[in-house]
Amino acid sequence: MGNPSNKRSFIDENGFYVSTPLGNSMFPFIRGGEDLAVIFPLKEKPKKFDVMLYERQDGEHVLHRIVKTAAEGYLVRGDNCYFEEFVTEEQIIGYLGKLFRNGNTKKDVLESGGYRTAVRLWVLAYPLRRCVYAIWKRMTRRVFSLHRKVKTLWEKRK
Amino acid sequence: MRIVEGFVVCSVGGKTVAVASGELSKRFNGMITLNGTGEFLFEKLREDTTEEALAAELVREYGVDGERASKDVQSFLSGLDEAGLLIR
C-alpha cells in the first residue's frame, strides 16, 4: 500500500504500474491530474509515437512520447513541449499501455482510432506548431515590452 | 470514518488497484493494491462507516469469524491511516 518509491521494481514484480500523471507536458493527449496511466514493462523495442516512462539522470520520472528512434536510443518530447530529450533504453522504465479518462476504467483511450490519428497528426505538425509558438512568443514579448514602455512614460508624465 | 475522495479503482492484469486522481493525486501520487477483501472494504469506506460495521460486513460477506475480521479491518485501516487517507 502507499507510494511505491521504486516504480521500476514495482513493475518488475507486478507487471504494471498505475498512476495519475502530474503536469501538463503531455497535454492534450494526457491530462495531468485527471487521466490514469497504466505502465507496462517493455516487451519489444519501442516505436515512434509510443509514450515511455523513463528516469532522468536526476532521478525524476517522466512520461513523454518517442518522436524519433536511433540505434543508441530515443528522442522523446512531451506533446505540449518544444524541446527534445535523448533517452537510452536503460533509462526506460516502461511504456504507456492503457489510458483511462474521466474515471472510466472500462474504456482505454489508446484503443480509439481517432486518438491514434490525432497523435500522429499532432507529432507530424510539430514544425508548424513550433513556428506558430515562436511567433506567438515574440508577439507577447513585444506586447509586454510596449506595455512596460507606455507604463514608464505614463508614470513620468505624472 | 471514510476514505478521502478522489480514488479510482481499476483492474489491470487480474489485479485491482486504487489510484488517486484529481486534487488528491497532488498529495498522494501512488496507488493502493487491493485483494478481494481489500476491494470490498475500500468500497464500503466510500461512505461513512465504523470499524465494527466493517468487521460485521466482512463476517457477513466472507463468513470469517469475528476476531479475524476485526484484525483484518484493523490492519487495513492502519495502512490507510498511516498514508493519511482516512477522514475520521
gemmi code that builds the backbone of each chain (N, CA, C; Angstrom):
import gemmi

chains = {
    "A": [
        ("MET", (0.833, -1.190, 0.000), (0.000, 0.000, 0.000), (0.875, 1.250, 0.000)),
        ("GLY", (0.387, 2.328, -0.547), (1.121, 3.579, -0.487), (1.845, 3.898, -1.761)),
        ("ASN", (2.784, 4.814, -1.681), (3.523, 5.244, -2.856), (4.672, 4.285, -3.132)),
        ("PRO", (4.586, 3.481, -4.191), (5.734, 2.625, -4.472), (6.907, 3.523, -4.846)),
        ("SER", (7.922, 3.573, -3.960), (9.017, 4.518, -4.182), (9.816, 4.129, -5.412)),
        ("ASN", (9.873, 2.837, -5.707), (10.621, 2.427, -6.869), (9.678, 1.809, -7.897)),
        ("LYS", (9.318, 2.640, -8.875), (8.345, 2.183, -9.878), (8.895, 1.003, -10.660)),
        ("ARG", (10.199, 1.056, -10.938), (10.803, 0.004, -11.755), (10.649, -1.361, -11.077)),
        ("SER", (10.957, -1.416, -9.786), (10.866, -2.712, -9.111), (9.407, -3.138, -8.963)),
        ("PHE", (8.505, -2.155, -8.798), (7.083, -2.492, -8.699), (6.598, -3.106, -10.014)),
        ("ILE", (7.021, -2.496, -11.125), (6.625, -3.007, -12.441), (7.203, -4.408, -12.666)),
        ("ASP", (8.458, -4.584, -12.303), (9.094, -5.902, -12.467), (8.340, -6.961, -11.675)),
        ("GLU", (7.914, -6.569, -10.475), (7.263, -7.523, -9.577), (5.820, -7.815, -9.985)),
        ("ASN", (5.099, -6.736, -10.377), (3.656, -6.877, -10.631), (3.256, -6.844, -12.098)),
        ("GLY", (4.173, -6.441, -12.951), (3.875, -6.420, -14.385), (3.148, -5.170, -14.852)),
        ("PHE", (2.943, -4.213, -13.960), (2.287, -2.967, -14.363), (2.465, -1.935, -13.258)),
        ("TYR", (2.137, -0.703, -13.591), (2.119, 0.371, -12.594), (1.055, 1.364, -13.036)),
        ("VAL", (0.240, 1.814, -12.117), (-0.810, 2.777, -12.475), (-0.611, 4.061, -11.683)),
        ("SER", (-0.734, 5.183, -12.353), (-0.687, 6.444, -11.606), (-1.364, 7.559, -12.394)),
        ("THR", (-1.582, 8.643, -11.708), (-2.136, 9.833, -12.351), (-0.955, 10.742, -12.687)),
        ("PRO", (-0.634, 10.904, -13.972), (0.498, 11.775, -14.293), (0.218, 13.201, -13.849)),
        ("LEU", (1.257, 13.874, -13.386), (1.104, 15.270, -12.965), (1.730, 16.170, -14.020)),
        ("GLY", (1.318, 17.414, -14.048), (1.883, 18.359, -15.009), (1.141, 18.311, -16.336)),
        ("ASN", (1.472, 19.266, -17.205), (0.760, 19.387, -18.481), (1.659, 19.169, -19.689)),
        ("SER", (2.801, 18.526, -19.482), (3.751, 18.378, -20.589), (3.212, 17.476, -21.703)),
        ("MET", (2.206, 16.653, -21.398), (1.656, 15.768, -22.433), (0.252, 16.192, -22.885)),
        ("PHE", (-0.169, 17.376, -22.452), (-1.475, 17.876, -22.860), (-1.472, 18.135, -24.374)),
        ("PRO", (-2.462, 17.856, -25.137), (-3.813, 17.428, -24.763), (-4.022, 15.907, -24.721)),
        ("PHE", (-2.971, 15.140, -24.964), (-3.192, 13.689, -25.081), (-3.166, 12.954, -23.744)),
        ("ILE", (-2.528, 13.568, -22.755), (-2.620, 13.056, -21.386), (-2.911, 14.267, -20.508)),
        ("ARG", (-3.996, 14.193, -19.773), (-4.383, 15.327, -18.934), (-3.869, 15.124, -17.507)),
        ("GLY", (-2.901, 15.956, -17.164), (-2.271, 15.838, -15.849), (-3.271, 15.986, -14.717)),
        ("GLY", (-3.143, 15.100, -13.725), (-4.027, 15.171, -12.559), (-5.409, 14.617, -12.803)),
        ("GLU", (-5.681, 14.158, -14.030), (-7.024, 13.637, -14.355), (-6.966, 12.205, -14.875)),
        ("ASP", (-6.144, 11.998, -15.905), (-6.103, 10.673, -16.553), (-5.340, 9.653, -15.699)),
        ("LEU", (-5.692, 8.392, -15.905), (-4.945, 7.315, -15.249), (-4.085, 6.633, -16.297)),
        ("ALA", (-2.786, 6.577, -16.025), (-1.870, 5.959, -16.975), (-1.429, 4.604, -16.446)),
        ("VAL", (-1.572, 3.577, -17.285), (-1.114, 2.237, -16.896), (0.184, 1.949, -17.648)),
        ("ILE", (1.242, 1.705, -16.892), (2.562, 1.484, -17.468), (2.900, -0.002, -17.409)),
        ("PHE", (3.380, -0.530, -18.537), (3.796, -1.936, -18.592), (5.286, -2.010, -18.902)),
        ("PRO", (5.936, -3.111, -18.501), (7.356, -3.242, -18.851), (7.520, -3.469, -20.350)),
        ("LEU", (8.642, -3.039, -20.889), (8.883, -3.205, -22.334), (8.985, -4.684, -22.687)),
        ("LYS", (8.277, -5.068, -23.762), (8.379, -6.451, -24.232), (9.123, -6.471, -25.555)),
        ("GLU", (9.037, -5.367, -26.270), (9.728, -5.254, -27.556), (10.281, -3.845, -27.687)),
        ("LYS", (11.042, -3.636, -28.741), (11.640, -2.316, -28.936), (10.552, -1.267, -29.147)),
        ("PRO", (10.602, -0.176, -28.406), (9.581, 0.856, -28.593), (9.670, 1.517, -29.963)),
        ("LYS", (8.521, 2.020, -30.411), (8.462, 2.639, -31.744), (8.112, 4.123, -31.618)),
        ("LYS", (8.266, 4.806, -32.753), (7.863, 6.214, -32.806), (6.383, 6.324, -32.423)),
        ("PHE", (6.018, 7.338, -31.728), (4.672, 7.651, -31.224), (4.334, 6.934, -29.912)),
        ("ASP", (5.148, 5.941, -29.505), (4.893, 5.286, -28.214), (5.249, 6.264, -27.092)),
        ("VAL", (4.530, 6.144, -25.975), (4.824, 7.003, -24.825), (5.588, 6.174, -23.785)),
        ("MET", (6.714, 6.709, -23.340), (7.589, 5.979, -22.426), (7.645, 6.637, -21.054)),
        ("LEU", (7.727, 5.810, -20.029), (8.045, 6.326, -18.696), (9.539, 6.089, -18.509)),
        ("TYR", (10.293, 7.152, -18.307), (11.737, 6.988, -18.152), (12.254, 7.796, -16.975)),
        ("GLU", (13.468, 7.471, -16.599), (14.072, 8.131, -15.453), (15.178, 9.052, -15.929)),
        ("ARG", (15.075, 10.338, -15.536), (16.137, 11.283, -15.893), (17.352, 11.032, -15.014)),
        ("GLN", (18.466, 11.661, -15.370), (19.712, 11.476, -14.604), (19.527, 11.894, -13.140)),
        ("ASP", (18.652, 12.913, -12.924), (18.444, 13.382, -11.541), (17.417, 12.548, -10.783)),
        ("GLY", (16.938, 11.472, -11.398), (16.014, 10.564, -10.723), (14.547, 10.873, -10.975)),
        ("GLU", (14.272, 11.989, -11.661), (12.879, 12.354, -11.929), (12.270, 11.402, -12.955)),
        ("HIS", (11.013, 11.025, -12.742), (10.324, 10.142, -13.685), (9.464, 10.971, -14.635)),
        ("VAL", (9.595, 10.686, -15.918), (8.914, 11.488, -16.933), (8.186, 10.576, -17.914)),
        ("LEU", (7.004, 11.037, -18.339), (6.209, 10.300, -19.314), (6.134, 11.133, -20.590)),
        ("HIS", (6.945, 10.800, -21.592), (6.959, 11.551, -22.844), (6.934, 10.610, -24.044)),
        ("ARG", (6.692, 11.221, -25.219), (6.484, 10.415, -26.428), (7.755, 10.325, -27.282)),
        ("ILE", (7.963, 9.161, -27.850), (9.102, 8.991, -28.761), (8.770, 9.686, -30.081)),
        ("VAL", (9.653, 10.575, -30.508), (9.425, 11.253, -31.790), (10.445, 10.797, -32.835)),
        ("LYS", (11.496, 10.117, -32.377), (12.476, 9.590, -33.317), (13.240, 8.452, -32.645)),
        ("THR", (13.468, 7.408, -33.400), (14.267, 6.307, -32.853), (15.652, 6.329, -33.495)),
        ("ALA", (16.644, 5.930, -32.719), (18.009, 5.859, -33.236), (18.635, 4.573, -32.711)),
        ("ALA", (19.800, 4.242, -33.234), (20.456, 3.000, -32.822), (20.829, 3.062, -31.338)),
        ("GLU", (21.228, 4.248, -30.872), (21.725, 4.369, -29.490), (20.616, 4.693, -28.488)),
        ("GLY", (19.432, 5.037, -28.962), (18.361, 5.383, -28.030), (17.183, 6.044, -28.726)),
        ("TYR", (16.516, 6.931, -27.987), (15.280, 7.523, -28.500), (15.246, 9.023, -28.222)),
        ("LEU", (14.660, 9.741, -29.167), (14.428, 11.164, -28.965), (12.982, 11.290, -28.489)),
        ("VAL", (12.783, 11.854, -27.326), (11.428, 11.952, -26.777), (11.054, 13.419, -26.556)),
        ("ARG", (9.748, 13.663, -26.589), (9.266, 15.030, -26.388), (7.849, 14.979, -25.796)),
        ("GLY", (7.559, 15.881, -24.908), (6.205, 15.985, -24.382), (5.318, 16.572, -25.467)),
        ("ASP", (4.061, 16.158, -25.539), (3.157, 16.663, -26.583), (2.933, 18.167, -26.458)),
        ("ASN", (3.150, 18.694, -25.273), (2.945, 20.127, -25.046), (4.283, 20.837, -24.808)),
        ("CYS", (5.365, 20.224, -25.294), (6.702, 20.797, -25.072), (7.347, 21.158, -26.399)),
        ("TYR", (8.342, 22.022, -26.310), (9.055, 22.433, -27.519), (10.552, 22.160, -27.385)),
        ("PHE", (10.878, 21.075, -26.726), (12.267, 20.629, -26.624), (12.276, 19.098, -26.595)),
        ("GLU", (13.397, 18.537, -27.015), (13.518, 17.078, -27.024), (14.556, 16.638, -26.002)),
        ("GLU", (14.470, 15.372, -25.650), (15.478, 14.780, -24.764), (15.926, 13.480, -25.390)),
        ("PHE", (17.171, 13.120, -25.154), (17.644, 11.838, -25.650), (17.591, 10.838, -24.492)),
        ("VAL", (16.977, 9.697, -24.750), (16.784, 8.690, -23.702), (17.346, 7.352, -24.168)),
        ("THR", (18.112, 6.729, -23.311), (18.639, 5.394, -23.666), (17.670, 4.331, -23.161)),
        ("GLU", (17.823, 3.129, -23.673), (16.914, 2.039, -23.282), (17.017, 1.741, -21.778)),
        ("GLU", (18.205, 1.943, -21.214), (18.406, 1.677, -19.774), (17.582, 2.631, -18.912)),
        ("GLN", (17.318, 3.812, -19.434), (16.546, 4.804, -18.661), (15.047, 4.493, -18.662)),
        ("ILE", (14.624, 3.694, -19.644), (13.184, 3.448, -19.791), (12.683, 2.453, -18.744)),
        ("ILE", (11.621, 2.858, -18.051), (11.021, 2.010, -17.012), (9.903, 1.169, -17.626)),
        ("GLY", (9.141, 1.768, -18.519), (8.053, 1.039, -19.153), (7.359, 1.906, -20.187)),
        ("TYR", (6.316, 1.354, -20.793), (5.587, 2.125, -21.803), (4.132, 2.306, -21.378)),
        ("LEU", (3.523, 3.369, -21.893), (2.115, 3.633, -21.593), (1.270, 2.634, -22.384)),
        ("GLY", (0.608, 1.711, -21.671), (-0.154, 0.654, -22.332), (-1.646, 0.901, -22.333)),
        ("LYS", (-2.110, 1.646, -21.344), (-3.538, 1.965, -21.252), (-3.685, 3.369, -20.676)),
        ("LEU", (-4.747, 4.033, -21.092), (-5.015, 5.370, -20.564), (-6.507, 5.497, -20.307)),
        ("PHE", (-6.843, 5.751, -19.061), (-8.253, 5.892, -18.695), (-8.576, 7.355, -18.418)),
        ("ARG", (-9.746, 7.770, -18.875), (-10.143, 9.180, -18.743), (-11.484, 9.309, -18.029)),
        ("ASN", (-11.654, 10.384, -17.304), (-12.913, 10.703, -16.595), (-13.364, 9.583, -15.658)),
        ("GLY", (-12.426, 8.889, -15.073), (-12.774, 7.836, -14.117), (-13.339, 6.587, -14.754)),
        ("ASN", (-13.402, 6.551, -16.089), (-13.942, 5.378, -16.775), (-12.812, 4.371, -17.028)),
        ("THR", (-12.745, 3.355, -16.174), (-11.650, 2.392, -16.287), (-12.014, 1.212, -17.196)),
        ("LYS", (-13.153, 1.333, -17.870), (-13.561, 0.266, -18.799), (-13.091, 0.594, -20.214)),
        ("LYS", (-12.917, 1.882, -20.501), (-12.576, 2.273, -21.865), (-11.143, 2.801, -21.943)),
        ("ASP", (-10.311, 2.080, -22.708), (-8.927, 2.505, -22.887), (-8.863, 3.524, -24.031)),
        ("VAL", (-8.497, 4.745, -23.694), (-8.457, 5.827, -24.685), (-7.476, 5.509, -25.821)),
        ("LEU", (-6.394, 4.792, -25.505), (-5.370, 4.492, -26.517), (-5.902, 3.587, -27.632)),
        ("GLU", (-6.999, 2.881, -27.342), (-7.585, 1.970, -28.331), (-8.361, 2.718, -29.416)),
        ("SER", (-8.680, 3.971, -29.119), (-9.506, 4.735, -30.053), (-8.704, 5.138, -31.294)),
        ("GLY", (-9.265, 4.833, -32.462), (-8.608, 5.159, -33.727), (-8.433, 6.654, -33.887)),
        ("GLY", (-9.438, 7.407, -33.467), (-9.392, 8.865, -33.555), (-8.243, 9.428, -32.737)),
        ("TYR", (-8.028, 8.836, -31.573), (-6.948, 9.293, -30.686), (-5.597, 9.036, -31.345)),
        ("ARG", (-5.448, 7.845, -31.910), (-4.155, 7.489, -32.536), (-3.865, 8.400, -33.724)),
        ("THR", (-4.914, 8.680, -34.528), (-4.729, 9.564, -35.688), (-4.353, 10.966, -35.225)),
        ("ALA", (-5.051, 11.429, -34.194), (-4.782, 12.783, -33.684), (-3.336, 12.883, -33.181)),
        ("VAL", (-2.858, 11.834, -32.515), (-1.474, 11.824, -32.015), (-0.491, 11.959, -33.174)),
        ("ARG", (-0.722, 11.172, -34.223), (0.190, 11.208, -35.382), (0.195, 12.588, -36.037)),
        ("LEU", (-1.004, 13.141, -36.209), (-1.102, 14.470, -36.827), (-0.402, 15.517, -35.964)),
        ("TRP", (-0.592, 15.397, -34.656), (-0.004, 16.346, -33.710), (1.531, 16.315, -33.794)),
        ("VAL", (2.064, 15.105, -33.825), (3.531, 14.956, -33.871), (4.061, 15.429, -35.231)),
        ("LEU", (3.358, 15.058, -36.300), (3.816, 15.448, -37.641), (3.720, 16.967, -37.845)),
        ("ALA", (2.766, 17.590, -37.156), (2.585, 19.045, -37.315), (3.527, 19.834, -36.415)),
        ("TYR", (4.462, 19.154, -35.748), (5.346, 19.827, -34.792), (6.094, 21.027, -35.398)),
        ("PRO", (6.706, 20.903, -36.595), (7.425, 22.054, -37.141), (6.522, 23.293, -37.285)),
        ("LEU", (5.286, 23.054, -37.706), (4.329, 24.150, -37.857), (3.955, 24.726, -36.483)),
        ("ARG", (3.695, 23.825, -35.535), (3.320, 24.268, -34.185), (4.446, 25.084, -33.559)),
        ("ARG", (5.674, 24.617, -33.795), (6.827, 25.295, -33.217), (6.972, 26.709, -33.801)),
        ("CYS", (6.703, 26.811, -35.097), (6.774, 28.090, -35.786), (5.727, 29.055, -35.207)),
        ("VAL", (4.495, 28.555, -35.079), (3.400, 29.374, -34.532), (3.740, 29.785, -33.101)),
        ("TYR", (4.299, 28.847, -32.342), (4.660, 29.108, -30.949), (5.730, 30.216, -30.864)),
        ("ALA", (6.730, 30.129, -31.778), (7.811, 31.124, -31.783), (7.253, 32.511, -32.104)),
        ("ILE", (6.347, 32.574, -33.100), (5.727, 33.868, -33.461), (4.925, 34.409, -32.279)),
        ("TRP", (4.147, 33.535, -31.663), (3.312, 33.917, -30.520), (4.173, 34.453, -29.375)),
        ("LYS", (5.296, 33.763, -29.127), (6.185, 34.174, -28.038), (6.777, 35.550, -28.325)),
        ("ARG", (7.201, 35.743, -29.602), (7.800, 37.020, -29.990), (6.771, 38.144, -29.851)),
        ("MET", (5.521, 37.840, -30.286), (4.461, 38.840, -30.217), (4.158, 39.234, -28.770)),
        ("THR", (4.029, 38.213, -27.901), (3.699, 38.523, -26.499), (4.843, 39.288, -25.846)),
        ("ARG", (6.105, 38.955, -26.233), (7.251, 39.680, -25.683), (7.177, 41.156, -26.092)),
        ("ARG", (6.824, 41.393, -27.360), (6.720, 42.771, -27.863), (5.604, 43.524, -27.157)),
        ("VAL", (4.467, 42.837, -26.997), (3.319, 43.485, -26.334), (3.702, 43.864, -24.900)),
        ("PHE", (4.368, 42.953, -24.197), (4.770, 43.226, -22.811), (5.772, 44.387, -22.761)),
        ("SER", (6.702, 44.379, -23.723), (7.722, 45.423, -23.771), (7.065, 46.783, -24.023)),
        ("LEU", (6.118, 46.813, -24.962), (5.381, 48.036, -25.280), (4.595, 48.506, -24.059)),
        ("HIS", (3.970, 47.560, -23.393), (3.182, 47.866, -22.201), (4.058, 48.504, -21.124)),
        ("ARG", (5.272, 47.940, -20.981), (6.220, 48.482, -19.982), (6.619, 49.916, -20.334)),
        ("LYS", (6.893, 50.140, -21.645), (7.305, 51.466, -22.100), (6.201, 52.488, -21.853)),
        ("VAL", (4.970, 52.124, -22.227), (3.814, 53.019, -22.044), (3.630, 53.336, -20.564)),
        ("LYS", (3.787, 52.315, -19.728), (3.617, 52.483, -18.283), (4.667, 53.447, -17.730)),
        ("THR", (5.922, 53.271, -18.203), (7.008, 54.142, -17.737), (6.740, 55.583, -18.150)),
        ("LEU", (6.345, 55.776, -19.421), (6.047, 57.122, -19.917), (4.913, 57.758, -19.128)),
        ("TRP", (3.911, 56.973, -18.859), (2.734, 57.436, -18.119), (3.125, 57.866, -16.713)),
        ("GLU", (3.985, 57.071, -16.084), (4.425, 57.403, -14.723), (5.291, 58.660, -14.725)),
        ("LYS", (6.106, 58.843, -15.790), (6.958, 60.035, -15.895), (6.103, 61.289, -16.036)),
        ("ARG", (5.022, 61.170, -16.820), (4.127, 62.307, -17.047), (3.471, 62.777, -15.762)),
        ("LYS", (3.221, 61.788, -14.862), (2.577, 62.116, -13.584), (3.570, 62.924, -12.752)),
    ],
    "B": [
        ("MET", (-16.164, 7.468, 9.892), (-14.895, 7.393, 9.192), (-15.145, 6.981, 7.730)),
        ("ARG", (-14.353, 7.598, 6.834), (-14.451, 7.209, 5.423), (-13.147, 7.521, 4.702)),
        ("ILE", (-13.030, 6.996, 3.491), (-11.815, 7.227, 2.717), (-11.902, 8.613, 2.058)),
        ("VAL", (-10.757, 9.253, 1.867), (-10.789, 10.565, 1.210), (-11.319, 10.415, -0.217)),
        ("GLU", (-11.883, 11.468, -0.744), (-12.439, 11.379, -2.097), (-11.356, 11.514, -3.151)),
        ("GLY", (-11.565, 10.907, -4.296), (-10.627, 11.071, -5.408), (-9.965, 9.794, -5.859)),
        ("PHE", (-10.345, 8.660, -5.276), (-9.742, 7.398, -5.712), (-10.557, 6.758, -6.832)),
        ("VAL", (-9.841, 6.223, -7.801), (-10.486, 5.457, -8.864), (-9.964, 4.025, -8.736)),
        ("VAL", (-10.881, 3.068, -8.729), (-10.469, 1.667, -8.616), (-10.455, 1.055, -10.007)),
        ("CYS", (-9.364, 0.404, -10.366), (-9.331, -0.258, -11.673), (-8.605, -1.593, -11.583)),
        ("SER", (-8.913, -2.469, -12.521), (-8.290, -3.795, -12.558), (-7.369, -3.881, -13.754)),
        ("VAL", (-6.140, -4.302, -13.508), (-5.167, -4.474, -14.587), (-4.512, -5.838, -14.399)),
        ("GLY", (-4.553, -6.645, -15.433), (-3.912, -7.955, -15.383), (-4.383, -8.800, -14.211)),
        ("GLY", (-5.667, -8.709, -13.895), (-6.226, -9.526, -12.817), (-5.969, -8.959, -11.427)),
        ("LYS", (-5.274, -7.833, -11.355), (-5.031, -7.212, -10.050), (-5.834, -5.923, -9.940)),
        ("THR", (-6.306, -5.650, -8.727), (-7.108, -4.440, -8.533), (-6.298, -3.405, -7.763)),
        ("VAL", (-6.358, -2.189, -8.248), (-5.646, -1.100, -7.568), (-6.554, 0.116, -7.443)),
        ("ALA", (-6.302, 0.899, -6.410), (-6.996, 2.178, -6.253), (-5.952, 3.256, -6.507)),
        ("VAL", (-6.274, 4.164, -7.415), (-5.308, 5.193, -7.804), (-5.901, 6.568, -7.496)),
        ("ALA", (-5.073, 7.418, -6.941), (-5.525, 8.782, -6.635), (-5.640, 9.562, -7.928)),
        ("SER", (-6.719, 10.330, -8.063), (-6.843, 11.177, -9.249), (-7.286, 12.574, -8.807)),
        ("GLY", (-7.279, 13.495, -9.749), (-7.690, 14.867, -9.457), (-6.814, 15.505, -8.387)),
        ("GLU", (-7.440, 16.301, -7.528), (-6.706, 17.042, -6.484), (-5.909, 16.115, -5.582)),
        ("LEU", (-6.488, 14.951, -5.299), (-5.832, 14.003, -4.386), (-4.470, 13.551, -4.917)),
        ("SER", (-4.343, 13.449, -6.239), (-3.086, 12.957, -6.827), (-1.919, 13.899, -6.556)),
        ("LYS", (-2.229, 15.173, -6.204), (-1.146, 16.113, -5.904), (-0.482, 15.791, -4.578)),
        ("ARG", (-1.247, 15.185, -3.657), (-0.622, 14.856, -2.370), (-0.411, 13.352, -2.195)),
        ("PHE", (-1.064, 12.548, -3.013), (-0.845, 11.099, -2.946), (-0.741, 10.585, -4.368)),
        ("ASN", (0.467, 10.663, -4.928), (0.631, 10.221, -6.311), (1.118, 8.779, -6.319)),
        ("GLY", (0.217, 7.899, -5.998), (0.582, 6.489, -5.954), (-0.647, 5.637, -6.083)),
        ("MET", (-0.521, 4.397, -5.684), (-1.697, 3.530, -5.771), (-1.727, 2.551, -4.608)),
        ("ILE", (-2.895, 1.997, -4.393), (-3.076, 1.020, -3.334), (-3.465, -0.287, -4.005)),
        ("THR", (-2.668, -1.314, -3.800), (-3.041, -2.607, -4.386), (-4.051, -3.268, -3.443)),
        ("LEU", (-5.113, -3.784, -4.036), (-6.198, -4.342, -3.227), (-6.429, -5.810, -3.550)),
        ("ASN", (-6.557, -6.624, -2.505), (-7.008, -8.005, -2.750), (-8.536, -8.002, -2.661)),
        ("GLY", (-9.144, -9.170, -2.704), (-10.612, -9.253, -2.710), (-11.255, -8.541, -1.536)),
        ("THR", (-10.782, -8.853, -0.329), (-11.394, -8.224, 0.860), (-11.025, -6.744, 0.925)),
        ("GLY", (-9.806, -6.424, 0.473), (-9.369, -5.029, 0.451), (-10.291, -4.196, -0.421)),
        ("GLU", (-10.619, -4.734, -1.587), (-11.503, -4.017, -2.511), (-12.886, -3.839, -1.884)),
        ("PHE", (-13.350, -4.912, -1.223), (-14.660, -4.878, -0.564), (-14.687, -3.782, 0.508)),
        ("LEU", (-13.639, -3.779, 1.363), (-13.576, -2.778, 2.435), (-13.422, -1.368, 1.866)),
        ("PHE", (-12.626, -1.259, 0.809), (-12.391, 0.047, 0.195), (-13.704, 0.655, -0.292)),
        ("GLU", (-14.510, -0.163, -0.949), (-15.798, 0.331, -1.464), (-16.730, 0.717, -0.313)),
        ("LYS", (-16.691, -0.064, 0.782), (-17.536, 0.261, 1.954), (-17.100, 1.586, 2.567)),
        ("LEU", (-15.788, 1.859, 2.479), (-15.254, 3.080, 3.091), (-15.552, 4.346, 2.290)),
        ("ARG", (-16.177, 4.192, 1.142), (-16.534, 5.391, 0.372), (-17.662, 6.158, 1.069)),
        ("GLU", (-18.384, 5.424, 1.964), (-19.416, 6.102, 2.759), (-19.040, 6.000, 4.226)),
        ("ASP", (-19.586, 6.896, 5.036), (-19.267, 6.876, 6.466), (-19.572, 5.527, 7.092)),
        ("THR", (-18.620, 5.019, 7.833), (-18.818, 3.735, 8.482), (-17.953, 3.660, 9.740)),
        ("THR", (-18.005, 2.534, 10.416), (-17.175, 2.350, 11.614), (-16.381, 1.055, 11.468)),
        ("GLU", (-15.367, 0.916, 12.332), (-14.533, -0.285, 12.303), (-15.385, -1.529, 12.572)),
        ("GLU", (-16.294, -1.406, 13.532), (-17.154, -2.540, 13.916), (-18.074, -2.926, 12.755)),
        ("ALA", (-18.627, -1.900, 12.095), (-19.546, -2.167, 10.975), (-18.804, -2.860, 9.833)),
        ("LEU", (-17.564, -2.445, 9.613), (-16.773, -3.062, 8.538), (-16.487, -4.527, 8.858)),
        ("ALA", (-16.143, -4.790, 10.134), (-15.862, -6.178, 10.540), (-17.118, -7.028, 10.378)),
        ("ALA", (-18.262, -6.454, 10.762), (-19.534, -7.181, 10.636), (-19.838, -7.473, 9.164)),
        ("GLU", (-19.535, -6.514, 8.290), (-19.752, -6.709, 6.838), (-18.866, -7.836, 6.319)),
        ("LEU", (-17.619, -7.867, 6.812), (-16.691, -8.920, 6.376), (-17.205, -10.300, 6.793)),
        ("VAL", (-17.696, -10.385, 8.031), (-18.226, -11.653, 8.542), (-19.397, -12.098, 7.664)),
        ("ARG", (-20.281, -11.128, 7.349), (-21.471, -11.435, 6.562), (-21.094, -11.856, 5.135)),
        ("GLU", (-20.147, -11.142, 4.538), (-19.809, -11.382, 3.128), (-18.927, -12.619, 2.940)),
        ("TYR", (-17.927, -12.788, 3.821), (-16.942, -13.848, 3.604), (-17.050, -15.013, 4.593)),
        ("GLY", (-17.925, -14.888, 5.562), (-18.147, -15.981, 6.514), (-16.958, -16.254, 7.419)),
        ("VAL", (-16.080, -15.253, 7.605), (-14.941, -15.447, 8.518), (-15.387, -15.178, 9.948)),
        ("ASP", (-14.589, -15.658, 10.933), (-15.011, -15.410, 12.315), (-14.743, -13.946, 12.699)),
        ("GLY", (-15.474, -13.487, 13.697), (-15.444, -12.082, 14.092), (-14.055, -11.578, 14.450)),
        ("GLU", (-13.277, -12.414, 15.153), (-11.946, -11.991, 15.603), (-11.031, -11.729, 14.409)),
        ("ARG", (-11.066, -12.652, 13.457), (-10.205, -12.494, 12.274), (-10.638, -11.283, 11.452)),
        ("ALA", (-11.967, -11.117, 11.351), (-12.489, -9.976, 10.589), (-12.009, -8.657, 11.210)),
        ("SER", (-12.066, -8.584, 12.556), (-11.629, -7.360, 13.243), (-10.153, -7.092, 12.980)),
        ("LYS", (-9.345, -8.165, 13.048), (-7.900, -7.998, 12.807), (-7.633, -7.503, 11.394)),
        ("ASP", (-8.335, -8.114, 10.423), (-8.153, -7.719, 9.016), (-8.532, -6.253, 8.802)),
        ("VAL", (-9.652, -5.868, 9.407), (-10.125, -4.484, 9.254), (-9.119, -3.524, 9.880)),
        ("GLN", (-8.650, -3.881, 11.087), (-7.666, -3.022, 11.783), (-6.409, -2.835, 10.947)),
        ("SER", (-5.920, -3.963, 10.417), (-4.677, -3.885, 9.635), (-4.880, -3.039, 8.370)),
        ("PHE", (-6.039, -3.208, 7.727), (-6.333, -2.448, 6.506), (-6.445, -0.957, 6.820)),
        ("LEU", (-7.163, -0.657, 7.901), (-7.374, 0.751, 8.258), (-6.082, 1.429, 8.702)),
        ("SER", (-5.226, 0.678, 9.408), (-3.990, 1.316, 9.888), (-3.110, 1.713, 8.705)),
        ("GLY", (-3.109, 0.894, 7.650), (-2.349, 1.233, 6.441), (-2.863, 2.521, 5.812)),
        ("LEU", (-4.192, 2.637, 5.737), (-4.800, 3.838, 5.144), (-4.545, 5.058, 6.022)),
        ("ASP", (-4.636, 4.827, 7.346), (-4.425, 5.914, 8.301), (-3.002, 6.456, 8.211)),
        ("GLU", (-2.036, 5.546, 8.132), (-0.625, 5.953, 8.035), (-0.391, 6.832, 6.815)),
        ("ALA", (-1.105, 6.501, 5.727), (-0.941, 7.284, 4.494), (-1.808, 8.549, 4.514)),
        ("GLY", (-2.542, 8.756, 5.597), (-3.381, 9.957, 5.733), (-4.567, 9.956, 4.786)),
        ("LEU", (-5.113, 8.765, 4.544), (-6.194, 8.667, 3.567), (-7.573, 8.453, 4.192)),
        ("LEU", (-7.615, 8.489, 5.529), (-8.905, 8.293, 6.207), (-9.389, 9.610, 6.803)),
        ("ILE", (-10.687, 9.844, 6.670), (-11.291, 11.011, 7.327), (-12.073, 10.464, 8.507)),
        ("ARG", (-11.672, 10.858, 9.707), (-12.370, 10.339, 10.908), (-13.258, 11.404, 11.515)),
    ],
}
model = gemmi.Model(1)
for chain_id, residues in chains.items():
    chain = gemmi.Chain(chain_id)
    for i, (resn, *xyz) in enumerate(residues, 1):
        res = gemmi.Residue()
        res.name, res.seqid = resn, gemmi.SeqId(i, " ")
        for name, pos in zip(("N", "CA", "C"), xyz):
            atom = gemmi.Atom()
            atom.name, atom.element = name, gemmi.Element(name[0])
            atom.pos, atom.b_iso = gemmi.Position(*pos), 0.0
            res.add_atom(atom)
        chain.add_residue(res)
    model.add_chain(chain)
structure = gemmi.Structure()
structure.add_model(model)
structure.setup_entities()
